Structure formats: C-alpha cells, structure tokens
C-alpha cells in the first residue's frame, strides 16, 4: 500500500508544472522591461486622466494624477466641437481606399518582380528601392501642381489614388516574402493550367497572409494619421479628416485640454484596435522577413 502511494505521488509530481525559479539576471531584466514599459505608457496615462478631469483640475498645482471626480461629459463635448462623426466617416473612407490600393497594387508588383522573368527586372526593383531614399516632401510641389491642373484640388483623390500605384516599401516586403515560397508550387499550378493571376490569388495570397496584413496595418495607420496631405489638398471643412479637425481644436488663446484629450482618445482607437486584432500576423510577417535574403 505504501509503495502504491509512493508511486502515485511520484507520477503526480512529474506531471505537475514546476515553479519557475527566477535568477537574479532574469529579475533584473524583467525589472528593466517593466520600468521602460511604464515610461512608454506614462503619456497615455496622463492623456486618459486629463480626459476625465474638469477644466479646473487640469491646472491644479500640485498636479492631480488621478482625478477625484470623473467628468465623462468631456467626450460628448469634444465630439460635438470637432464634428467628429462627419470627420470620422471622411477619414475612414480615405484610409480604407488607400489601404486596399496600397496592399493590392504592391502585391501585384511584388509578384511580378519575384515570379515573372523579364528583361530589366532587377533595374525596376532597384528603382523602386531607390525611390524610398527620396523624402516625400521633395515631390510635394510637383504633385500639387499636377493635381491642381487636372481638377483634383479640394478632393479626396490625391489622398487615395496614388496608393493604387504601389508603395516602394510594400513592394520590397512582398517581393522578399515571395522568394521564401518554393517555386514548385508555381510549377504544379501551371501544369494544371493556372495562369499568373490564378497563382497569385489562389496560392500566393493565402500563403502570404502575414505580410499583406502587415502592409495593411502600416498603410492604414499612415493614412489615418496623415496630416500633411489633407492640409495641402483640402480646404473645405466638409471634406476634412480627423487629423485636421483635431489640429483645429487647439485655439490661439484657450484650448479645452480635457475635451481635446477625450476626443483624441477616440481618434486613436481604430489603429489600436486593428493592431491588437492582427498583432499575431503582424509579428509573424516581420519575423519571417528576418530570414529572407535580398535577391
């Protein structure tokens, strides 16, 4: 009986999870991570507490880190002040169209540079990569004159249509990711009568889900937070984006910072939600590029 009890206890002890023993080095590293994470989250915490303070509580000395009374009316007042719903719809439409255009066009161009052999393929690739070295401000004036001459000034077209001509960085990412997929899949599909469009849509797109989700996150955040483009091309307030609306919130002599912070928190939500929902694919897409070589 004693031997049976000892055997049972031994089996149970082997299957129970052991407590992790922290070494001093691991404790130190974990402490550093927590310390720097707290520093990074401090501005967000201050924004959140400011959004819940009264107007008098903002300028209180010494500063009030956690408000004694929470003023949730700041969210409604800020939304009404900047016409948030209308600007939100404008920004969502522009960001959605620009994101889809950037991802689709870059996937097509990247596939052509990686899977189709044609004369001058490397020259085109180097041209795309080299264009990333030029700052966007260099082409601002020529592009403005072009859009003005074709009647696109004060429209959303300059903010959406250029995305459908490919993004050099996204093209580079797509091309490098395609090289990690065996060419035997292409050859097997061609034996079954599939063309390049079928190979791209039926084989490559499902296999490259992490990379095009990564591109979609980058493209959406860039378009959602774009301030210079709407500032240059839009002057009608009915066509403004949230970036312009939030910039107009701050007055010359007085700014209701509690309402501003409350509205800014809502403005930040869509990119944050998209990132956290697709975080697994985002990290997988960036991690897979680490093993890809430039060809």
C-alpha positions in Angstrom: 0.0 0.0 0.0 2.8 2.4 0.9 4.6 1.6 -2.4 1.5 2.3 -4.3 1.0 5.6 -2.6 4.7 6.5 -3.3 4.2 5.6 -7.0 1.1 7.7 -7.3 2.8 10.7 -5.7 5.8 10.3 -7.9 3.6 10.2 -11.1 1.6 13.3 -9.9 4.8 15.2 -9.1 6.2 14.5 -12.5 3.1 15.8 -14.2 2.5 18.9 -12.1 4.0 22.1 -13.5 7.2 23.1 -11.7 7.5 26.6 -10.3 9.9 28.7 -12.4 12.9 29.8 -10.5 14.0 33.3 -11.3 17.7 34.0 -11.5 18.9 37.4 -10.4 19.8 38.3 -14.0 16.2 37.4 -15.1 14.7 39.5 -12.3 16.9 42.5 -13.3 15.9 42.2 -17.0 12.2 41.9 -16.1 12.5 44.9 -13.9 14.1 46.9 -16.7 11.3 45.9 -19.1 8.6 46.9 -16.6 10.4 50.2 -15.9 10.7 51.2 -19.6 7.2 50.0 -20.4 5.8 52.2 -17.6 7.7 55.2 -19.1 6.3 54.5 -22.5 2.7 54.2 -21.1 3.0 57.4 -18.9 1.9 59.8 -21.7 -1.1 57.6 -22.4 -2.0 57.5 -18.7 -1.7 61.3 -18.5 -3.9 61.7 -21.6 -6.5 59.4 -20.0 -6.6 61.2 -16.7 -6.7 64.6 -18.4 -9.7 63.5 -20.4 -11.6 62.7 -17.2 -10.7 65.9 -15.3 -12.7 69.1 -15.0 -11.3 72.2 -16.6 -10.1 73.5 -13.1 -8.5 70.1 -12.3 -6.1 70.4 -15.3 -4.3 73.5 -14.0 -4.3 72.4 -10.4 -0.9 72.6 -8.5 0.5 70.2 -7.5 -0.7 68.2 -10.4 -3.6 65.8 -9.8 -2.6 62.5 -11.3 -5.9 60.7 -10.6 -8.9 62.9 -10.6 -11.2 62.8 -7.6 -14.3 63.4 -9.9 -14.6 61.9 -13.3 -16.1 64.2 -15.9 -17.3 61.9 -18.8 -19.1 64.8 -20.4 -15.8 65.8 -22.0 -16.2 63.1 -24.6 -19.5 64.3 -25.8 -18.4 68.0 -25.8 -15.3 67.2 -27.8 -17.2 65.1 -30.3 -19.6 67.9 -30.9 -16.9 70.6 -31.1 -15.0 69.0 -34.0 -18.0 67.4 -35.8 -16.3 64.1 -35.0 -18.8 61.8 -36.7 -18.5 63.5 -40.1 -14.8 63.7 -40.0 -14.6 60.1 -38.8 -16.5 58.9 -41.8 -14.3 61.0 -44.1 -11.1 59.6 -42.6 -12.4 56.0 -42.6 -13.3 56.2 -46.3 -9.9 57.7 -47.3 -8.0 55.2 -45.1 -9.9 52.2 -46.4 -9.5 53.0 -50.1 -5.8 54.0 -49.7 -5.1 50.8 -47.6 -6.7 48.5 -50.1 -5.0 50.2 -53.0 -1.5 50.1 -51.4 -1.8 46.4 -50.5 -3.3 45.2 -53.8 -1.0 47.1 -56.1 2.1 46.2 -54.0 1.2 42.5 -54.0 0.8 42.5 -57.8 4.1 44.4 -58.4 5.9 42.3 -55.9 4.7 39.1 -57.5 5.8 40.3 -60.9 9.3 41.2 -59.7 9.7 37.9 -57.8 8.0 35.3 -60.0 8.0 36.6 -63.6 11.3 36.7 -65.5 11.5 39.6 -67.9 14.3 41.9 -69.1 15.2 44.7 -66.7 13.6 43.1 -63.7 16.4 44.0 -61.4 16.6 47.5 -62.7 12.9 48.1 -61.9 13.4 46.6 -58.5 16.4 48.9 -57.8 14.4 51.8 -59.0 11.6 51.0 -56.6 14.0 50.5 -53.7 15.9 53.7 -54.6 12.8 55.8 -54.6 12.5 55.0 -50.8 15.6 57.1 -50.3 13.8 60.3 -51.5 11.8 62.1 -48.9 8.1 62.6 -49.7 8.4 66.4 -49.3 10.6 66.6 -52.5 7.7 65.7 -54.8 5.0 67.7 -52.9 5.1 70.8 -55.1 5.2 69.0 -58.5 2.3 66.7 -57.4 0.3 69.6 -56.1 0.7 71.4 -59.5 -0.3 68.2 -61.3 -3.4 67.6 -59.1 -4.4 71.3 -59.4 -4.1 71.2 -63.2 -6.4 68.1 -63.5 -9.0 69.4 -61.1 -8.3 67.2 -58.1 -7.6 70.0 -55.7 -10.0 70.0 -52.8 -11.0 66.4 -53.5 -10.0 63.1 -51.8 -8.4 61.8 -55.0 -4.8 62.9 -54.2 -5.1 61.1 -50.8 -6.4 57.8 -52.3 -5.4 57.3 -56.0 -1.6 57.4 -55.6 -1.9 54.4 -53.2 -3.1 52.3 -56.1 0.2 52.7 -58.0 2.2 50.8 -55.4 4.2 51.6 -52.3 8.0 51.0 -52.7 8.5 49.7 -49.2 5.5 47.3 -49.5 6.7 46.1 -52.9 10.1 45.3 -51.3 8.4 43.4 -48.5 6.1 41.4 -50.9 9.0 40.6 -53.2 11.2 39.3 -50.4 8.3 37.2 -48.9 7.5 35.6 -52.3 11.1 34.4 -52.5 10.5 32.3 -49.4 7.8 30.3 -51.1 9.0 27.3 -53.2 8.7 27.7 -56.9 7.5 24.1 -57.1 4.0 25.4 -56.2 4.0 27.6 -59.2 5.1 24.8 -61.5 2.5 22.4 -60.1 -0.2 25.1 -60.7 1.0 25.8 -64.2 0.8 22.1 -65.0 -2.9 22.2 -64.0 -3.4 25.1 -66.4 -3.3 28.0 -63.9 -2.0 31.4 -65.0 -0.2 34.1 -63.0 -3.4 35.7 -61.8 -4.7 32.4 -60.5 -1.4 31.5 -58.9 -1.3 34.9 -57.2 -4.9 34.9 -55.9 -5.3 31.2 -55.1 -1.8 30.3 -53.9 0.2 33.3 -53.0 -2.4 35.4 -51.2 -3.3 32.7 -48.7 0.3 31.8 -48.1 1.4 35.4 -47.7 -1.4 36.4 -45.3 1.1 37.7 -42.6 2.9 40.0 -45.0 -0.2 41.6 -46.5 -1.8 42.0 -43.1 1.4 43.7 -42.0 1.3 46.0 -45.0 -2.4 46.8 -44.3 -1.6 47.8 -40.7 1.2 50.1 -41.9 -0.9 51.6 -44.7 -4.0 52.2 -42.5 -2.0 53.9 -39.7 -0.2 56.1 -42.2 -3.4 57.2 -44.0 -5.4 57.5 -40.7 -2.8 59.8 -39.1 -1.8 61.7 -42.3 -1.9 65.4 -41.6 0.3 67.0 -44.4 -1.7 65.5 -47.3 -5.2 66.7 -46.2 -3.7 70.1 -45.1 -2.3 70.7 -48.6 -5.1 69.4 -50.8 -8.3 70.1 -48.8 -9.7 73.5 -47.8 -13.4 72.7 -47.4 -14.2 71.7 -43.8 -16.9 69.3 -45.0 -14.1 67.2 -46.6 -11.6 67.4 -43.7 -10.1 64.4 -42.0 -9.8 63.9 -38.3 -6.2 65.0 -38.3 -7.2 68.4 -39.5 -10.2 68.5 -37.1 -8.0 67.7 -34.1 -5.5 70.4 -35.2 -8.2 73.0 -35.4 -9.4 72.1 -31.9 -6.5 73.9 -30.2 -7.2 77.6 -30.1 -4.8 80.5 -30.1 -5.6 81.8 -26.6 -7.5 79.0 -25.0 -7.7 75.2 -25.5 -10.1 72.9 -23.6 -7.5 70.3 -23.0 -9.8 67.9 -21.2 -12.2 67.8 -24.2 -9.2 67.7 -26.6 -7.7 64.6 -24.8 -11.1 62.9 -24.7 -11.6 63.3 -28.4 -8.0 62.3 -29.1 -8.5 59.0 -27.2 -11.4 58.1 -29.5 -9.3 59.2 -32.5 -6.6 56.8 -31.5 -8.9 53.8 -31.1 -9.3 52.4 -34.7 -5.5 52.0 -35.4 -5.0 50.5 -31.9 -7.9 48.0 -32.4 -6.7 46.9 -35.8 -3.1 46.5 -34.5 -4.1 44.4 -31.5 -6.6 42.2 -33.5 -3.9 41.5 -36.2 -0.9 41.5 -33.8 -0.1 37.8 -34.3 0.0 38.1 -38.1 2.0 41.4 -37.8 4.7 39.8 -35.7 4.8 36.7 -37.9 5.1 38.9 -41.0 8.0 40.9 -39.7 9.7 37.8 -38.2 9.6 35.9 -41.5 11.4 38.7 -43.2 14.4 38.2 -40.9 15.3 35.1 -42.8 14.7 36.4 -46.2 17.6 37.4 -48.3 17.8 40.2 -50.9 18.0 38.7 -54.4 
